[in-house]
Amino acid sequence: MAKRWDTGPPMTSPSSSLASVAAVVVDYNAGSILKEAVASLMREHVTTIVVVENGDQGSVASALGDEADKVVIVQPGSNGGFGTGVNRGVAALAHDQSVVLVCNPDIAFHAGAVQSMMDALEAHPTWGIVGPTIVTPSGELYPSVRRFPNVLDAAGHALFGVMSPNNRFTRRYRSPSTRSDGGVDWVSGACFAIRRDVFEVLGGFDESFFMFAEDMDLCWRCHEAGWNVGVAPTARVMHHEGATRQSKRYAMIIAHHRSALHFQAKTTRHAKAILIPLASAVLGIRLVVALAKEALKGPGRGQS
């Protein structure tokens, strides 16, 4: 049974700034947790909700039950990954939807969170993307705001992050960056808002990423295109991390490492490109350790 999160009472009335907001939720057999995510969006007065069915055929309608007719269900026919799913979902939106909320199926918005994100975009016209404050079901802060790793931090995080999550390289990588414009490097794809025109200019998510690092890549390209990335601290979102990964634990670990290498290869330029073979070797070692550690947990005990 999915945990029911206390997200607070509904807002008393929708703001006019919410009229052009649409949500795209990419689902992969999340079950009843998906219904919680959709319900929280409805409480926030998001009237256009697209759910992309990357999982089993009919799984979204089954999970949503009587609420299924209140959303648009997009069925790509195959699981092309998270970013590809978002792209398909955005393509189904009307052209007057100017802001897109990108959401995992295992999140729930606290009262007023969507409005806070819209207020942040209005207050910062140079921000193309804004993320919320993400917390775990127990109320702990989730490291959803991070910095782009330099070569040293990336190598240190890769080598020591699996066995020693509190090492200094991982701490620095997972710590929020502070830019001169008041923004940050990147925010988690578990939940963020992006201006529709920015999404279109960037060409959406890079579909060569199946899962993981596609959010970091999108934020990287957002900065490259002259836009900034920010955070709305008062917007709080609950994230039940890993709820849809349990049946594919080993595949997700492999995808994580493949995407990390893909991002490094894509963004490392000039003389630093000679370090890519080293990065590949380091990530290969990390992958072996991560798979071994996961195997020791036994069936049904994957990371959350």
C-alpha positions in Angstrom: 0.0 0.0 0.0 1.4 3.4 -1.0 2.3 5.8 1.8 -0.2 8.7 1.9 1.7 11.9 2.4 0.3 14.9 4.3 0.7 17.6 1.7 -1.5 20.1 3.5 -4.9 21.6 2.6 -5.7 22.6 -1.0 -5.1 26.2 -2.0 -8.3 28.3 -1.6 -8.3 29.6 -5.2 -6.1 29.1 -8.2 -3.8 32.0 -9.3 -4.0 33.2 -12.9 -0.4 32.3 -13.3 -1.3 28.7 -13.0 -3.6 28.8 -16.0 -0.7 28.2 -18.4 1.0 25.4 -16.4 0.9 21.8 -17.5 2.4 18.7 -15.8 4.1 15.8 -17.5 4.5 12.7 -15.3 6.5 9.8 -16.7 5.3 6.5 -15.1 6.8 3.1 -15.1 4.5 0.8 -13.2 4.4 3.0 -10.1 1.0 1.8 -9.1 -0.9 3.6 -6.3 1.9 6.1 -5.7 1.1 7.6 -9.2 -2.4 8.3 -8.0 -0.9 10.3 -5.0 1.2 12.3 -7.4 -1.7 13.2 -9.7 -4.0 14.0 -6.7 -1.4 16.4 -5.4 -1.2 18.2 -8.8 -4.9 18.5 -8.9 -4.9 20.0 -5.4 -2.5 22.5 -6.7 -5.0 23.5 -9.5 -2.9 22.1 -12.3 -5.7 21.3 -14.8 -3.6 19.8 -17.6 -1.8 16.7 -16.6 -0.2 14.3 -19.0 0.9 10.9 -17.9 3.3 9.0 -20.1 2.9 5.3 -19.8 6.4 3.8 -20.1 5.3 0.7 -18.2 2.9 -2.1 -18.9 0.0 -1.3 -21.2 -3.0 -0.2 -19.2 -1.0 0.3 -16.0 -1.7 4.0 -15.8 -5.5 3.7 -16.1 -5.4 0.8 -13.6 -3.5 2.9 -11.1 -5.6 6.0 -11.4 -8.9 4.3 -11.4 -11.8 6.9 -11.5 -9.2 9.7 -11.9 -7.9 8.3 -15.2 -10.4 10.4 -17.3 -9.1 13.6 -15.7 -5.6 13.2 -17.3 -4.2 12.7 -20.8 -2.5 9.3 -21.1 0.2 9.0 -23.7 1.2 5.5 -24.7 4.5 5.5 -26.6 4.3 1.8 -27.1 7.8 1.2 -25.7 9.9 2.4 -22.9 12.4 4.9 -24.4 13.5 6.2 -21.0 12.6 9.1 -18.8 13.7 12.0 -21.0 12.1 10.4 -24.1 8.9 10.0 -22.2 8.9 13.7 -21.1 9.5 14.7 -24.7 6.5 12.7 -25.8 4.4 14.2 -23.0 5.3 17.8 -23.9 4.5 17.1 -27.6 0.9 16.2 -26.5 0.4 19.6 -24.8 -1.5 22.6 -26.3 0.7 25.4 -27.5 -0.7 27.9 -24.9 0.9 25.9 -22.1 3.9 28.1 -21.3 5.3 26.3 -18.3 5.8 22.6 -18.0 6.2 20.7 -14.6 8.3 17.7 -15.2 7.5 15.1 -12.5 8.4 11.6 -11.4 5.4 9.4 -10.5 6.6 9.0 -6.9 6.4 12.7 -5.8 3.7 14.7 -4.0 3.4 18.5 -3.9 3.0 20.3 -0.6 0.3 23.0 -0.6 1.3 26.1 -2.6 4.5 24.5 -4.1 3.5 24.9 -7.7 2.5 28.6 -7.1 5.9 29.2 -5.4 7.7 27.8 -8.4 5.7 30.0 -10.8 6.4 33.0 -8.6 10.1 32.2 -8.8 10.1 32.1 -12.5 8.2 35.4 -12.6 10.7 37.0 -10.2 13.7 35.8 -12.2 13.1 36.3 -15.9 16.5 34.8 -16.8 15.7 31.5 -15.1 14.7 28.9 -17.6 14.3 26.1 -15.1 13.4 26.2 -11.4 13.4 23.3 -8.9 11.6 22.9 -5.6 13.0 21.9 -2.2 12.6 18.1 -2.2 12.2 16.1 1.0 12.1 12.4 1.7 9.0 10.7 3.3 10.7 11.1 6.7 11.1 14.8 6.1 14.9 14.8 5.5 16.3 17.1 2.8 17.0 15.3 -0.5 20.1 16.5 -2.3 18.2 17.7 -5.4 20.3 20.8 -6.0 23.8 20.0 -7.1 26.9 21.3 -8.8 28.4 20.2 -12.0 31.3 17.9 -11.0 34.8 18.8 -12.0 37.1 16.0 -13.0 38.5 15.5 -9.5 35.1 15.4 -7.8 33.7 13.2 -10.5 36.5 10.7 -10.0 36.4 10.9 -6.2 32.6 10.4 -6.1 32.8 7.5 -8.5 35.6 5.7 -6.6 34.4 6.3 -3.0 30.7 7.1 -3.3 29.4 3.5 -3.2 31.3 2.4 -0.1 31.6 5.7 1.6 28.7 8.0 0.7 29.9 10.7 3.1 33.3 11.2 1.5 34.4 14.8 0.7 34.1 14.4 -3.1 30.5 13.1 -2.9 29.6 15.8 -0.3 31.0 18.5 -2.6 29.2 17.1 -5.7 25.9 16.9 -3.8 26.2 20.3 -2.3 24.3 23.3 -3.9 26.3 25.5 -6.1 25.9 29.3 -5.9 26.2 31.3 -9.1 26.6 35.1 -9.4 23.1 35.3 -10.8 21.6 33.8 -7.7 20.9 30.5 -9.4 22.5 27.0 -9.2 24.2 24.5 -11.5 21.5 21.9 -11.8 18.4 20.5 -10.2 17.0 17.0 -10.0 14.6 15.8 -12.7 12.4 14.2 -10.1 10.6 17.5 -10.2 11.2 20.9 -11.8 9.4 23.6 -13.8 10.7 24.7 -17.2 9.6 27.4 -19.5 8.0 25.9 -22.6 9.9 28.1 -25.0 13.2 27.1 -23.3 12.3 23.5 -23.5 11.6 23.9 -27.3 14.8 25.9 -27.9 16.9 23.2 -26.2 15.1 20.4 -28.2 13.8 18.9 -24.9 15.7 16.1 -23.2 18.6 14.4 -25.0 17.1 11.0 -25.8 20.5 9.3 -25.9 20.2 9.3 -22.1 17.9 6.4 -21.2 17.8 7.3 -17.5 20.0 9.3 -15.1 22.0 12.4 -15.9 19.5 13.6 -18.5 18.4 16.3 -16.0 22.0 17.4 -15.4 22.5 17.5 -19.2 19.4 19.6 -19.7 20.5 22.1 -17.1 24.0 22.2 -18.7 22.5 23.0 -22.0 20.2 25.5 -20.4 23.2 27.4 -19.1 25.0 27.1 -22.5 22.0 28.6 -24.2 22.2 31.7 -21.9 19.4 30.8 -19.4 19.9 30.2 -15.7 18.7 27.5 -13.3 17.2 28.4 -10.0 15.4 27.0 -6.9 12.2 28.0 -5.1 13.1 27.2 -1.5 9.5 27.5 -0.2 8.2 25.1 -2.7 8.3 21.7 -1.0 7.8 18.4 -2.8 7.9 14.9 -1.3 9.9 12.3 -3.2 9.6 8.6 -2.4 12.9 7.9 -4.3 13.4 4.6 -6.1 9.8 3.5 -5.9 9.8 2.4 -9.6 13.2 0.9 -9.7 12.9 -2.1 -7.6 12.1 -4.6 -10.3 15.0 -3.4 -12.4 17.7 -2.8 -9.8 20.7 -4.1 -11.8 19.6 -2.5 -15.1 19.2 0.8 -13.3 22.7 0.6 -11.8 24.1 -0.1 -15.3 22.1 2.8 -16.8 23.3 5.1 -14.0 27.0 4.5 -14.8 26.5 4.5 -18.6 24.8 7.9 -18.3 27.4 9.3 -16.1 30.1 8.4 -18.6 28.0 9.7 -21.5 27.6 13.1 -19.7 31.3 13.4 -19.0 32.2 12.5 -22.6 29.6 15.0 -23.9 30.7 17.9 -21.8 34.4 17.5 -21.4 36.2 19.6 -23.9 39.6 20.5 -25.2 42.6 19.1 -23.4 40.5 17.6 -20.6 39.1 15.1 -23.2 42.2 13.0 -22.7 40.8 12.1 -19.3 37.8 10.3 -20.7 39.5 6.9 -20.9 40.4 7.3 -17.2 36.9 8.2 -16.3 35.7 5.1 -18.2 38.0 2.9 -16.1 37.0 4.5 -12.8 33.3 4.2 -13.6 33.9 0.5 -14.6 35.4 -0.2 -11.2 32.5 1.6 -9.5 30.0 -0.4 -11.5 31.5 -3.7 -10.4 31.5 -2.6 -6.8 27.9 -1.2 -7.0 26.6 -4.5 -8.6 28.3 -6.6 -6.0 27.0 -4.5 -3.2 23.5 -4.7 -4.6 23.7 -8.5 -4.9 24.6 -8.8 -1.3 21.3 -7.1 -0.3 19.4 -10.0 -1.7 16.0 -10.0 -3.6 13.7 -7.1 -2.9 16.2 -5.0 -0.9 17.3 -2.5 -3.5 18.1 1.1 -2.7 15.2 3.4 -2.0 
